[in-house]
Amino acid sequence: MKFFKNIFSIICIIILCNLSIYSQEKIYNLELKVNYPIIKGIESTITVTAKDTSENIININTVKRAWFDNNRVYLNFTEGKADFKYVINENKNYTFIHEDIIIEEKINPIPLWFSIIPPLVAILFALLFKEVFTALLLGIFSGTFMIFVYQGFGFFKSIFGGLFSMIDTYVIAALSKDSHLSIIIFTLLIGGTVHLISKNGGMQGIILYLSKYAKSARSGQLVTWLMGLCIFFDDYANTLVVGNTMRPITDKLKVSREKLAYIVDSTAAPIASVAFVTTWIGAQLSYIQVTIDNLAIGASAYGIFFSSLKYSFYPFLALIFVF
């Protein structure tokens, strides 16, 4: 009899311990955060944070199952936070359910076609003001203003929120990425080098040399095109060097700035993307390698890149119509 009493006591202790652990795990709340901007039809990120009764983040690292808009999602918590992806298609209240926790969130996605408004605003004001920096700032502001409007803020709050978020959210976020900083620094260095060459007379020497071959508008455009083919290592360097070098010559030959911009742009990124050694090749090979891994193709990324070059001459046929 004593033996059974001991067994019963042990079972009760185990049950009480499990109930205690279960109750400790249940003493938390979940906070749902929608990461704006939310674009209709585009996969968006939603963050779930586990907090205690004092609103402090709980350091949990586990996988939990939940439901969002009647669809099952899995929350892989790391230090109390978990992200999951979801495609928002409608303007409505979305329900998040995890065990006995129910959260309703009103989500108003931005229509996809609204994404063309900021560049259109920037182009419009660039044409009106004849100045680029103000136009770019207004284009960015139009985008941040729409984001605040679709989050449910009023007109005036969206204006001030859009202005402040331009700096504290989007500009700082862009500058915090290594890839963006490398582009900015590279462009500044190339621009400084071009300006230095111009000041010491090197640019004038190039212009005088090329003037021998650019006698008419047609030949001037052809020289511009050939220079674009020669400077192939980077599209930004191509644009800065060729544009600044050929602008005095094409102005003298009565070639419009729009035609010069078209030729320079047509020989910048297109050439950099198909040349063998450029600043583009590393990124392109990484994209090709991802596809090779996904499709399990027995080939090298560089081999596929070279095989595709036989089709790369077709874009250059469009330049025939320029001259």
GULUMDREN-925383 format. One record per residue (C-alpha): x, y, z; residue in three letters. Coordinates in Angstrom, 3 decimals. Example, Ala and Ser with C-alpha at 12.3 -4.5 7.8 and 13.67 -1.06 7.14 Angstrom:
x: 12.300	y: -4.500	z: 7.800	code: ALA
x: 13.670	y: -1.060	z: 7.140	code: SER
***
This chain:
x: 0.000	y: 0.000	z: 0.000	code: MET
x: 2.846	y: 2.323	z: 0.851	code: LYS
x: 4.400	y: 1.591	z: -2.532	code: PHE
x: 1.260	y: 2.730	z: -4.388	code: PHE
x: 1.074	y: 5.852	z: -2.219	code: LYS
x: 4.653	y: 6.716	z: -3.210	code: ASN
x: 3.895	y: 6.133	z: -6.887	code: ILE
x: 0.781	y: 8.306	z: -6.618	code: PHE
x: 2.781	y: 11.068	z: -4.902	code: SER
x: 5.427	y: 11.013	z: -7.633	code: ILE
x: 2.758	y: 11.210	z: -10.349	code: ILE
x: 1.121	y: 14.174	z: -8.615	code: CYS
x: 4.443	y: 15.976	z: -8.296	code: ILE
x: 5.170	y: 15.444	z: -12.007	code: ILE
x: 1.726	y: 16.735	z: -12.973	code: ILE
x: 2.111	y: 19.800	z: -10.735	code: LEU
x: 5.548	y: 20.529	z: -12.197	code: CYS
x: 4.206	y: 20.277	z: -15.748	code: ASN
x: 1.293	y: 22.541	z: -14.869	code: LEU
x: 3.715	y: 25.010	z: -13.334	code: SER
x: 5.923	y: 25.016	z: -16.441	code: ILE
x: 2.880	y: 25.320	z: -18.701	code: TYR
x: 1.542	y: 28.238	z: -16.714	code: SER
x: 4.930	y: 29.958	z: -16.829	code: GLN
x: 5.031	y: 29.554	z: -20.609	code: GLU
x: 1.550	y: 31.005	z: -20.887	code: LYS
x: 2.364	y: 34.205	z: -18.971	code: ILE
x: 3.104	y: 36.280	z: -22.073	code: TYR
x: 1.319	y: 38.408	z: -24.604	code: ASN
x: 1.943	y: 38.871	z: -28.296	code: LEU
x: 2.254	y: 42.172	z: -30.102	code: GLU
x: 1.620	y: 42.366	z: -33.852	code: LEU
x: 3.451	y: 44.925	z: -35.974	code: LYS
x: 2.799	y: 45.438	z: -39.667	code: VAL
x: 5.942	y: 46.650	z: -41.413	code: ASN
x: 4.847	y: 49.424	z: -43.770	code: TYR
x: 4.735	y: 50.097	z: -46.643	code: PRO
x: 2.272	y: 47.319	z: -47.480	code: ILE
x: 1.830	y: 46.915	z: -51.257	code: ILE
x: -1.258	y: 45.121	z: -52.548	code: LYS
x: -0.355	y: 41.745	z: -54.023	code: GLY
x: 3.292	y: 41.907	z: -52.851	code: ILE
x: 4.599	y: 39.725	z: -50.039	code: GLU
x: 4.908	y: 41.797	z: -46.865	code: SER
x: 6.634	y: 41.205	z: -43.523	code: THR
x: 4.683	y: 41.058	z: -40.260	code: ILE
x: 6.552	y: 40.978	z: -36.937	code: THR
x: 5.272	y: 39.254	z: -33.782	code: VAL
x: 6.864	y: 40.142	z: -30.439	code: THR
x: 6.426	y: 38.181	z: -27.192	code: ALA
x: 6.091	y: 40.415	z: -24.129	code: LYS
x: 5.392	y: 39.887	z: -20.447	code: ASP
x: 2.800	y: 41.705	z: -18.356	code: THR
x: 5.224	y: 44.627	z: -17.911	code: SER
x: 5.574	y: 45.032	z: -21.697	code: GLU
x: 9.162	y: 43.739	z: -21.629	code: ASN
x: 10.302	y: 41.480	z: -24.463	code: ILE
x: 10.572	y: 37.855	z: -23.372	code: ILE
x: 13.716	y: 36.099	z: -24.521	code: ASN
x: 12.120	y: 32.998	z: -26.050	code: ILE
x: 13.610	y: 30.946	z: -28.876	code: ASN
x: 11.076	y: 28.490	z: -30.188	code: THR
x: 8.687	y: 27.788	z: -33.061	code: VAL
x: 4.988	y: 28.354	z: -32.487	code: LYS
x: 1.991	y: 27.827	z: -34.713	code: ARG
x: -0.586	y: 30.556	z: -35.295	code: ALA
x: -3.331	y: 31.601	z: -37.687	code: TRP
x: -3.442	y: 34.791	z: -39.721	code: PHE
x: -6.507	y: 35.576	z: -41.830	code: ASP
x: -7.579	y: 31.907	z: -41.454	code: ASN
x: -4.235	y: 30.698	z: -42.834	code: ASN
x: -1.677	y: 28.795	z: -40.798	code: ARG
x: 1.647	y: 30.519	z: -40.156	code: VAL
x: 4.696	y: 29.408	z: -38.186	code: TYR
x: 6.462	y: 31.807	z: -35.844	code: LEU
x: 10.170	y: 31.101	z: -35.493	code: ASN
x: 10.987	y: 33.180	z: -32.416	code: PHE
x: 14.522	y: 34.459	z: -31.889	code: THR
x: 15.058	y: 36.504	z: -28.730	code: GLU
x: 11.338	y: 37.105	z: -28.459	code: GLY
x: 10.678	y: 38.216	z: -32.039	code: LYS
x: 9.391	y: 36.347	z: -35.082	code: ALA
x: 8.677	y: 37.449	z: -38.665	code: ASP
x: 6.376	y: 35.854	z: -41.182	code: PHE
x: 5.520	y: 36.731	z: -44.773	code: LYS
x: 2.009	y: 37.300	z: -46.041	code: TYR
x: 0.439	y: 38.717	z: -49.210	code: VAL
x: -2.097	y: 41.434	z: -48.382	code: ILE
x: -4.708	y: 41.850	z: -51.117	code: ASN
x: -7.639	y: 43.586	z: -49.426	code: GLU
x: -8.373	y: 46.590	z: -47.242	code: ASN
x: -9.971	y: 44.991	z: -44.165	code: LYS
x: -9.464	y: 43.807	z: -40.577	code: ASN
x: -7.047	y: 40.878	z: -40.395	code: TYR
x: -7.281	y: 38.472	z: -37.456	code: THR
x: -4.234	y: 36.885	z: -35.820	code: PHE
x: -4.881	y: 33.897	z: -33.523	code: ILE
x: -2.393	y: 32.050	z: -31.345	code: HIS
x: -4.014	y: 29.701	z: -28.803	code: GLU
x: -6.121	y: 32.043	z: -26.623	code: ASP
x: -4.554	y: 35.264	z: -27.991	code: ILE
x: -6.617	y: 37.065	z: -30.628	code: ILE
x: -5.417	y: 40.265	z: -32.320	code: ILE
x: -7.272	y: 42.255	z: -34.962	code: GLU
x: -5.312	y: 44.615	z: -37.190	code: GLU
x: -6.711	y: 46.995	z: -39.790	code: LYS
x: -4.455	y: 46.859	z: -42.871	code: ILE
x: -4.883	y: 49.151	z: -45.855	code: ASN
x: -2.509	y: 48.072	z: -48.653	code: PRO
x: -1.233	y: 50.586	z: -51.197	code: ILE
x: -2.227	y: 49.774	z: -54.811	code: PRO
x: 0.743	y: 48.572	z: -56.843	code: LEU
x: 0.314	y: 51.191	z: -59.566	code: TRP
x: 0.909	y: 53.941	z: -56.964	code: PHE
x: 4.601	y: 53.040	z: -57.150	code: SER
x: 4.937	y: 55.021	z: -60.389	code: ILE
x: 3.768	y: 58.265	z: -58.733	code: ILE
x: 7.089	y: 59.222	z: -56.984	code: PRO
x: 9.214	y: 58.956	z: -60.170	code: PRO
x: 6.543	y: 60.788	z: -62.177	code: LEU
x: 6.501	y: 63.577	z: -59.563	code: VAL
x: 10.309	y: 63.780	z: -59.672	code: ALA
x: 10.342	y: 63.962	z: -63.501	code: ILE
x: 7.563	y: 66.573	z: -63.574	code: LEU
x: 9.249	y: 68.929	z: -61.098	code: PHE
x: 12.640	y: 68.400	z: -62.742	code: ALA
x: 11.116	y: 69.680	z: -65.979	code: LEU
x: 9.409	y: 72.579	z: -64.188	code: LEU
x: 12.292	y: 73.691	z: -61.961	code: PHE
x: 15.158	y: 72.761	z: -64.322	code: LYS
x: 16.859	y: 71.404	z: -61.182	code: GLU
x: 17.240	y: 67.817	z: -60.031	code: VAL
x: 17.754	y: 67.837	z: -56.238	code: PHE
x: 14.490	y: 69.553	z: -55.350	code: THR
x: 12.612	y: 67.300	z: -57.766	code: ALA
x: 14.116	y: 64.162	z: -56.210	code: LEU
x: 13.206	y: 65.335	z: -52.688	code: LEU
x: 9.632	y: 66.039	z: -53.785	code: LEU
x: 9.455	y: 62.620	z: -55.406	code: GLY
x: 10.581	y: 60.936	z: -52.183	code: ILE
x: 8.141	y: 63.037	z: -50.165	code: PHE
x: 5.229	y: 61.980	z: -52.381	code: SER
x: 6.059	y: 58.350	z: -51.569	code: GLY
x: 6.385	y: 58.851	z: -47.807	code: THR
x: 3.191	y: 60.950	z: -47.794	code: PHE
x: 1.240	y: 58.085	z: -49.419	code: MET
x: 2.636	y: 55.600	z: -46.902	code: ILE
x: 1.357	y: 57.666	z: -43.976	code: PHE
x: -2.013	y: 58.236	z: -45.622	code: VAL
x: -2.516	y: 54.501	z: -46.101	code: TYR
x: -1.576	y: 53.880	z: -42.473	code: GLN
x: -4.674	y: 55.867	z: -41.483	code: GLY
x: -3.109	y: 59.212	z: -40.593	code: PHE
x: -4.846	y: 62.454	z: -41.453	code: GLY
x: -3.746	y: 64.861	z: -44.169	code: PHE
x: -1.656	y: 67.193	z: -41.995	code: PHE
x: -0.152	y: 64.369	z: -39.930	code: LYS
x: 0.806	y: 62.633	z: -43.173	code: SER
x: 2.554	y: 65.785	z: -44.399	code: ILE
x: 4.696	y: 66.189	z: -41.277	code: PHE
x: 5.178	y: 62.433	z: -40.874	code: GLY
x: 6.259	y: 62.121	z: -44.493	code: GLY
x: 8.740	y: 64.985	z: -44.147	code: LEU
x: 10.378	y: 63.636	z: -40.981	code: PHE
x: 10.403	y: 59.995	z: -42.126	code: SER
x: 12.326	y: 60.990	z: -45.254	code: MET
x: 15.337	y: 61.557	z: -43.015	code: ILE
x: 14.956	y: 59.393	z: -39.919	code: ASP
x: 13.651	y: 56.314	z: -41.739	code: THR
x: 14.396	y: 56.100	z: -45.443	code: TYR
x: 17.568	y: 58.174	z: -45.909	code: VAL
x: 19.254	y: 56.683	z: -42.844	code: ILE
x: 18.094	y: 53.177	z: -43.807	code: ALA
x: 19.520	y: 53.641	z: -47.305	code: ALA
x: 22.842	y: 54.930	z: -45.962	code: LEU
x: 23.106	y: 52.036	z: -43.506	code: SER
x: 23.488	y: 49.505	z: -46.341	code: LYS
x: 27.013	y: 48.733	z: -47.496	code: ASP
x: 25.935	y: 48.391	z: -51.134	code: SER
x: 24.404	y: 51.879	z: -51.152	code: HIS
x: 27.425	y: 53.439	z: -49.458	code: LEU
x: 29.799	y: 51.784	z: -51.909	code: SER
x: 27.831	y: 53.248	z: -54.848	code: ILE
x: 27.841	y: 56.727	z: -53.280	code: ILE
x: 31.568	y: 56.640	z: -52.511	code: ILE
x: 32.418	y: 55.211	z: -55.942	code: PHE
x: 30.338	y: 57.887	z: -57.687	code: THR
x: 31.949	y: 60.662	z: -55.614	code: LEU
x: 35.414	y: 59.350	z: -56.441	code: LEU
x: 34.648	y: 59.069	z: -60.156	code: ILE
x: 33.070	y: 62.544	z: -60.170	code: GLY
x: 36.064	y: 63.992	z: -58.339	code: GLY
x: 38.458	y: 62.329	z: -60.785	code: THR
x: 36.542	y: 63.671	z: -63.793	code: VAL
x: 36.550	y: 67.175	z: -62.276	code: HIS
x: 40.292	y: 66.936	z: -61.551	code: LEU
x: 41.010	y: 65.851	z: -65.117	code: ILE
x: 38.880	y: 68.732	z: -66.373	code: SER
x: 40.718	y: 71.284	z: -64.222	code: LYS
x: 44.210	y: 70.166	z: -65.230	code: ASN
x: 43.395	y: 70.343	z: -68.938	code: GLY
x: 43.167	y: 66.632	z: -69.646	code: GLY
x: 39.510	y: 66.850	z: -70.614	code: MET
x: 40.257	y: 69.648	z: -73.067	code: GLN
x: 42.999	y: 67.522	z: -74.625	code: GLY
x: 40.563	y: 64.643	z: -75.148	code: ILE
x: 38.035	y: 67.035	z: -76.685	code: ILE
x: 40.620	y: 68.456	z: -79.084	code: LEU
x: 41.692	y: 64.942	z: -80.111	code: TYR
x: 38.142	y: 63.711	z: -80.670	code: LEU
x: 37.211	y: 66.880	z: -82.562	code: SER
x: 39.320	y: 65.610	z: -85.474	code: LYS
x: 36.885	y: 62.746	z: -85.960	code: TYR
x: 33.646	y: 64.507	z: -84.995	code: ALA
x: 33.020	y: 66.837	z: -87.930	code: LYS
x: 29.244	y: 66.541	z: -88.160	code: SER
x: 26.297	y: 65.686	z: -85.987	code: ALA
x: 26.309	y: 62.098	z: -87.285	code: ARG
x: 30.034	y: 61.543	z: -86.698	code: SER
x: 29.805	y: 63.212	z: -83.271	code: GLY
x: 27.131	y: 60.771	z: -82.227	code: GLN
x: 29.210	y: 57.877	z: -83.581	code: LEU
x: 32.257	y: 59.006	z: -81.551	code: VAL
x: 30.064	y: 59.228	z: -78.451	code: THR
x: 28.813	y: 55.696	z: -79.060	code: TRP
x: 32.372	y: 54.352	z: -79.558	code: LEU
x: 33.535	y: 56.009	z: -76.340	code: MET
x: 30.634	y: 54.358	z: -74.538	code: GLY
x: 31.853	y: 50.986	z: -75.824	code: LEU
x: 35.420	y: 51.649	z: -74.687	code: CYS
x: 34.554	y: 52.627	z: -71.090	code: ILE
x: 32.879	y: 49.349	z: -70.170	code: PHE
x: 34.022	y: 48.613	z: -66.611	code: PHE
x: 31.187	y: 50.495	z: -64.869	code: ASP
x: 27.974	y: 52.218	z: -65.924	code: ASP
x: 28.385	y: 55.172	z: -63.540	code: TYR
x: 31.921	y: 55.819	z: -64.755	code: ALA
x: 30.710	y: 55.549	z: -68.337	code: ASN
x: 27.962	y: 58.106	z: -67.794	code: THR
x: 30.170	y: 60.613	z: -65.966	code: LEU
x: 33.200	y: 60.349	z: -68.257	code: VAL
x: 31.513	y: 60.075	z: -71.656	code: VAL
x: 28.777	y: 62.577	z: -70.834	code: GLY
x: 31.161	y: 65.257	z: -69.552	code: ASN
x: 33.694	y: 64.662	z: -72.327	code: THR
x: 31.314	y: 64.681	z: -75.288	code: MET
x: 28.919	y: 67.400	z: -74.133	code: ARG
x: 31.034	y: 70.338	z: -75.436	code: PRO
x: 31.561	y: 68.559	z: -78.768	code: ILE
x: 27.916	y: 67.609	z: -79.290	code: THR
x: 26.811	y: 71.121	z: -78.257	code: ASP
x: 29.106	y: 72.559	z: -80.914	code: LYS
x: 27.728	y: 70.125	z: -83.504	code: LEU
x: 24.104	y: 71.045	z: -82.612	code: LYS
x: 23.300	y: 67.604	z: -81.195	code: VAL
x: 20.562	y: 67.945	z: -78.592	code: SER
x: 21.286	y: 67.138	z: -74.960	code: ARG
x: 18.411	y: 64.616	z: -75.059	code: GLU
x: 20.077	y: 62.727	z: -77.936	code: LYS
x: 23.414	y: 62.775	z: -76.093	code: LEU
x: 21.733	y: 61.454	z: -72.923	code: ALA
x: 20.103	y: 58.641	z: -74.907	code: TYR
x: 23.377	y: 57.532	z: -76.501	code: ILE
x: 25.293	y: 57.708	z: -73.203	code: VAL
x: 22.614	y: 55.769	z: -71.354	code: ASP
x: 22.391	y: 53.164	z: -74.139	code: SER
x: 26.106	y: 52.416	z: -73.802	code: THR
x: 26.406	y: 52.563	z: -69.999	code: ALA
x: 24.550	y: 49.767	z: -68.187	code: ALA
x: 23.994	y: 47.655	z: -71.362	code: PRO
x: 27.753	y: 47.488	z: -71.976	code: ILE
x: 28.632	y: 46.967	z: -68.313	code: ALA
x: 26.171	y: 44.074	z: -68.096	code: SER
x: 27.706	y: 42.081	z: -70.978	code: VAL
x: 31.414	y: 42.897	z: -70.689	code: ALA
x: 33.701	y: 40.256	z: -69.187	code: PHE
x: 35.242	y: 42.287	z: -66.354	code: VAL
x: 32.944	y: 44.904	z: -64.837	code: THR
x: 31.463	y: 45.973	z: -61.523	code: THR
x: 28.275	y: 44.202	z: -62.614	code: TRP
x: 29.698	y: 40.740	z: -63.187	code: ILE
x: 29.885	y: 39.744	z: -59.509	code: GLY
x: 26.207	y: 40.467	z: -58.892	code: ALA
x: 25.140	y: 38.809	z: -62.144	code: GLN
x: 27.084	y: 35.638	z: -61.414	code: LEU
x: 25.535	y: 35.422	z: -57.941	code: SER
x: 22.031	y: 35.643	z: -59.461	code: TYR
x: 22.881	y: 32.946	z: -62.007	code: ILE
x: 24.342	y: 30.735	z: -59.283	code: GLN
x: 21.131	y: 30.951	z: -57.229	code: VAL
x: 19.140	y: 29.714	z: -60.249	code: THR
x: 21.663	y: 26.927	z: -60.849	code: ILE
x: 21.286	y: 25.777	z: -57.256	code: ASP
x: 17.482	y: 25.916	z: -57.398	code: ASN
x: 17.242	y: 23.991	z: -60.678	code: LEU
x: 20.184	y: 21.661	z: -59.918	code: ALA
x: 21.824	y: 22.419	z: -63.262	code: ILE
x: 25.244	y: 20.902	z: -63.816	code: GLY
x: 26.917	y: 24.029	z: -65.162	code: ALA
x: 29.032	y: 26.911	z: -63.961	code: SER
x: 27.689	y: 30.432	z: -63.575	code: ALA
x: 30.430	y: 31.904	z: -65.769	code: TYR
x: 29.773	y: 29.269	z: -68.440	code: GLY
x: 26.078	y: 30.183	z: -68.623	code: ILE
x: 27.014	y: 33.872	z: -68.704	code: PHE
x: 29.329	y: 33.363	z: -71.688	code: PHE
x: 26.732	y: 31.216	z: -73.459	code: SER
x: 24.193	y: 34.039	z: -73.154	code: SER
x: 26.505	y: 36.628	z: -74.724	code: LEU
x: 25.740	y: 35.436	z: -78.257	code: LYS
x: 22.318	y: 37.020	z: -77.853	code: TYR
x: 23.642	y: 40.258	z: -76.373	code: SER
x: 24.306	y: 41.994	z: -79.689	code: PHE
x: 20.613	y: 42.446	z: -80.433	code: TYR
x: 20.195	y: 45.551	z: -78.183	code: PRO
x: 22.955	y: 47.264	z: -80.129	code: PHE
x: 20.891	y: 47.048	z: -83.310	code: LEU
x: 18.621	y: 49.707	z: -81.807	code: ALA
x: 21.509	y: 52.187	z: -81.993	code: LEU
x: 21.461	y: 51.964	z: -85.796	code: ILE
x: 18.323	y: 54.099	z: -85.778	code: PHE
x: 20.136	y: 56.831	z: -83.824	code: VAL
x: 22.438	y: 57.859	z: -86.619	code: PHE
***
